[in-house]
Amino acid sequence: MWQEVWTAIVSESSDIPDLSTKTRIVMRVVLANSGWRYQLVVQLDNLMEDSR
């Protein structure tokens, strides 16, 4: 199974020219994901605060 996952990742990223570009893309995805989670936590905290 993991071999299939790795093969899919490699084939989907084959058009990315170099390691620095791949690293930049990964970092943007990670930061976007963490920002989304942070906003969700803040909104949930605000809702909990309002319900008190």
C-alpha positions as CSV (number, residue, x, y, z in Angstrom):
1,M,0.0,0.0,0.0
2,W,2.7,2.5,1.0
3,Q,4.5,1.8,-2.3
4,E,1.4,2.8,-4.2
5,V,1.1,6.0,-2.2
6,W,4.7,6.8,-2.8
7,T,4.4,6.1,-6.5
8,A,1.4,8.4,-6.7
9,I,3.2,11.2,-4.9
10,V,6.2,10.9,-7.2
11,S,4.1,10.8,-10.4
12,E,2.0,13.7,-9.3
13,S,5.0,15.9,-8.5
14,S,7.1,14.9,-11.6
15,D,6.4,18.3,-13.2
16,I,7.9,20.2,-10.3
17,P,11.5,21.0,-11.5
18,D,13.6,21.0,-8.4
19,L,13.8,20.3,-4.7
20,S,13.6,24.0,-3.7
21,T,10.3,24.3,-5.5
22,K,8.9,21.1,-3.9
23,T,10.0,22.4,-0.5
24,R,8.3,25.7,-1.1
25,I,5.1,24.0,-2.1
26,V,5.1,21.7,1.0
27,M,5.8,24.6,3.3
28,R,2.9,26.6,1.9
29,V,0.5,23.7,2.3
30,V,1.7,23.1,5.9
31,L,1.4,26.7,6.8
32,A,-2.0,27.0,5.2
33,N,-3.2,24.0,7.1
34,S,-1.9,25.3,10.4
35,G,-3.4,28.7,9.8
36,W,-6.8,27.1,9.1
37,R,-6.6,25.1,12.3
38,Y,-5.6,28.1,14.3
39,Q,-8.6,30.1,13.0
40,L,-10.9,27.2,13.8
41,V,-9.6,27.1,17.4
42,V,-10.0,30.8,17.8
43,Q,-13.6,30.7,16.5
44,L,-14.4,27.8,18.8
45,D,-12.9,29.6,21.8
46,N,-15.0,32.7,20.9
47,L,-18.2,30.6,20.8
48,M,-17.4,29.0,24.1
49,E,-16.8,32.4,25.6
50,D,-20.1,33.8,24.3
51,S,-22.0,30.8,25.7
52,R,-20.9,31.5,29.2
